[in-house]
Each structure stands twice: as C-alpha cells, then as structure tokens.
Amino acid sequence: MMSLILLLLPTLTLASPAPRSSSDTSTDMDAVIQGRASCASNAVVFARGTFDSGNLGVWVGPFLKDGLLSSFAGDVHVQGVNAEDYPANLADYVKEGGSERCADACAKTVDAYVEKCPGASVFLSGWSQGALCAHKCVNRISPTAFEQLKGLATFGDENALMDNPSTVPSGLPFKAYCNEANASPDLLCTASALSGIDLPSSISEWKASVYDHLSLLGDVATNSAQVKAAAGIPVAILGGFFGVSKDFLRDVATGNVRRWLVLPPHFVYGNNGMADQATRWMASLV
C-alpha cells in the first residue's frame, strides 16, 4: 500500500515559476449593486476555499481575477463571496457539505447584479469548499438570473464526496478542473490514482498522514500572501478539527474519509495554470 506522503514528494513540480501577488478581495459587483459603478458585460462570482482570507482568498481567486481581466479585455466584474456571509470554516464543509450561507449570499449577489445589469453574462466559480458553494448557488438564483448564467467552473471540486451532492442543471456549461498529475494528484477530486493508497482509519492516522504533511504547503506557495497563508493553515485546520472529530469518525465508519484528505496538491490551481484555463473557457462561452 502507498503512503500519502509519497504523493507529496513531487509537489514542487506543480508550482508556477511566475508567481503573482494580487489582493485577496474583490467587490466589483457590490459597487454596481450599491450604485457606485456602471455595469460590465460580464460578471463572475467566486467562492474561496476553507480558511482562505478576504473574499477571493490567496490560492485561486486572485489568479482567476487576473486571467478574467485578460480574457475579457477588462470588461468583467469579479466578486468574492464576502467573509461576513461565508466564514469558510471547516464545520460548514463537513456538516453542511459546503456552506449554506455562502450559497444564499452568492445567489443574492447574482440576483441583485442581474437586476441592475440585465444584459450581463454571469458565471459562477469556486475552489474547494467554495466549489460546493458555487454548485448550491446555481440552484438558488432566480429564474431571470439563471437565463443570464453562462457557465460554472470549479477547482478541486469535492461535490461527489458529499452526502448529498448537488446536481448541475441540464444544459448549463460546466467545467471541473482537477489536478490529475500522475505523481501527486488532488485526492479530493481525482478520478484516478486511488488504488493502493493507505487512507486514515483513526484520528491519529489522519494527523500523521494529512495534518503533519501540511507543513509542505509552503513548497507550493509562489508569493508572499500564499507563504503567510501556508504557515497558518495547519493551526487553523487542527483547531477546526476538534469541533468535527465525531464527523470524521463517522466518515471512517461509512468509508467516506477521502473528503478529509486536504493535502498540498489541492492548493495549486492558481499556480499551475488551471485558473487561466478556466478564464479562457468562460470567455469562449460569450
């Protein structure tokens, strides 16, 4: 059987040699909704991952925004789901299969923006727990807003691992980006590379195979914001784990422990070029 640590050894090869350093916050759509800015032809709501900062985070959101501004030649508004509506904590990921408040806030933003900008093309996106939020948001926006929804793009999408996975409406363009690198895939979404891998069967095994190896997260960081975040995530995840340890043991008993395998390959979607790929895909739909 293969230890999870063997999947982490090649992780450095996934990181981009050209790091970017952008703000972890974007409120373009709020400005329009509040009457402080004019409409853009395109708008994207992004939900960050668990423990990510601001409303875009540092791992995927800023890279996505940079790519969107390029792919749409600046004619795009990017909005993160605000922290007061979506704290991006571990409990909501585990107990709700992704934050319900995040989905409600996302839908409220989309509906309000479409009311102000009835001609805009709208997209939803999210990484990690944010992907779960985006899935739920799709099914909560108004019928009028849904007519302007052009696509859904997710990164490190754990939807299939949840107790009640969301469905994507028929006909809605959907792209799920997963790090399927042969040597070090993202175990939260990969469709392969699972055979023969030792999965944790106790809290002590989870600590040894997952928590202890989050110290390697700094190896995939490509800018100062990510370096800072990488230093804080092990502490945050351990603190959050104490409140959901019973849920972990339940998942061990039911064979769903895979959704707890948050390892460094899950954090590379901004750095490995997939965020840029997603922006080009979105632009191709309008």
C-alpha positions, -999 to 999 in steps of 0.1 A, spaced: 0 0 0 12 35 -8 16 61 19 1 95 12 35 111 18 47 96 -15 21 117 -33 36 148 -18 72 144 -28 69 157 -64 45 186 -54 71 212 -62 69 204 -99 33 216 -99 41 252 -89 43 280 -114 77 297 -119 59 330 -123 41 339 -91 16 367 -89 6 387 -59 -29 402 -60 -54 414 -35 -74 387 -17 -105 408 -20 -127 420 -49 -161 438 -46 -167 449 -82 -203 436 -82 -211 452 -48 -201 485 -63 -226 482 -91 -254 469 -68 -248 499 -45 -249 523 -74 -212 533 -72 -202 518 -106 -215 510 -140 -223 475 -154 -198 454 -171 -207 430 -199 -195 400 -179 -196 392 -142 -181 363 -121 -189 354 -85 -161 333 -69 -162 314 -36 -129 308 -19 -118 277 0 -118 268 37 -97 291 58 -89 313 28 -87 351 36 -106 381 22 -134 371 -2 -112 358 -30 -85 341 -9 -49 338 -20 -47 304 -36 -70 306 -66 -92 337 -66 -65 364 -74 -52 343 -103 -87 338 -116 -93 375 -115 -61 383 -133 -70 359 -160 -105 371 -163 -94 407 -168 -71 395 -196 -96 371 -212 -124 396 -212 -102 426 -221 -111 443 -188 -149 441 -194 -157 420 -164 -166 424 -128 -153 399 -102 -169 394 -68 -159 371 -40 -185 359 -16 -179 382 14 -165 369 46 -194 381 68 -217 359 48 -193 330 43 -167 324 71 -152 295 51 -148 273 82 -143 235 85 -176 229 103 -197 241 74 -177 220 49 -182 189 70 -217 193 84 -234 211 55 -215 197 25 -204 233 19 -217 265 34 -255 271 30 -249 308 39 -224 311 12 -248 297 -14 -275 321 -2 -252 351 -3 -239 341 -38 -274 339 -52 -284 372 -36 -254 389 -53 -262 374 -87 -299 383 -85 -291 419 -75 -265 423 -102 -288 409 -129 -315 433 -118 -290 462 -123 -274 448 -154 -300 427 -174 -276 423 -203 -246 409 -184 -233 374 -189 -228 358 -155 -205 330 -143 -201 311 -111 -169 296 -98 -153 283 -66 -124 263 -52 -126 236 -26 -155 243 -2 -162 273 -25 -169 248 -53 -196 233 -32 -210 268 -26 -210 275 -63 -229 243 -70 -255 252 -45 -257 288 -57 -266 277 -92 -298 261 -79 -308 292 -58 -306 321 -82 -338 334 -97 -352 322 -130 -344 356 -145 -308 354 -133 -304 318 -145 -312 329 -180 -280 351 -179 -259 323 -162 -234 312 -189 -214 286 -170 -200 271 -138 -163 265 -133 -149 247 -102 -115 238 -89 -107 209 -66 -144 200 -65 -154 176 -37 -191 176 -47 -191 139 -55 -178 131 -20 -206 148 -1 -236 131 15 -260 150 -8 -241 161 -39 -256 190 -59 -267 184 -95 -258 207 -124 -288 218 -143 -291 202 -178 -277 225 -205 -256 246 -182 -219 246 -193 -199 231 -165 -161 226 -162 -145 210 -132 -107 215 -130 -89 188 -110 -52 183 -105 -48 149 -120 -10 149 -120 2 113 -121 27 118 -94 8 140 -70 -30 143 -78 -56 161 -57 -72 133 -38 -104 154 -32 -114 153 -68 -91 129 -88 -108 101 -108 -76 80 -107 -46 73 -86 -66 60 -56 -58 23 -59 -34 10 -33 -33 43 -12 -34 40 26 -64 60 39 -65 71 75 -87 50 98 -83 69 130 -77 104 143 -40 96 149 -36 83 114 -53 114 99 -29 136 119 1 116 107 -9 114 70 -27 147 65 -21 173 92 16 166 97 22 169 60 5 203 56 39 217 67 48 210 30 22 236 19 49 263 18 66 244 -10 37 252 -34 34 288 -24 45 313 -51 40 347 -35 42 362 0 4 360 6 5 323 0 36 318 22 17 336 50 -14 315 45 6 283 43 20 290 77 -14 294 93 -34 266 77 -21 237 98 -30 256 130 -64 265 116 -73 230 104 -62 214 137 -83 239 157 -113 233 134 -109 196 136 -116 193 173 -152 205 166 -158 179 139 -139 149 151 -171 129 156 -180 136 120 -146 123 109 -151 91 128 -185 87 112 -169 91 78 -143 65 87 -171 41 96 -190 48 64 -160 47 41 -161 84 32 -128 95 48 -115 107 14 -131 141 18 -107 148 47 -76 144 25 -67 181 22 -31 179 10 -8 203 -8 -18 192 -43 -52 206 -35 -38 242 -34 -21 245 -68 -50 256 -91 -38 292 -92 -2 283 -96 -5 255 -121 -23 275 -148 -58 259 -144 -73 293 -133 -61 308 -165 -75 279 -185 -109 285 -168 -110 321 -178 -104 313 -214 -131 287 -213 -156 313 -198 -147 338 -225 -154 312 -252 -190 309 -240 -200 346 -248 
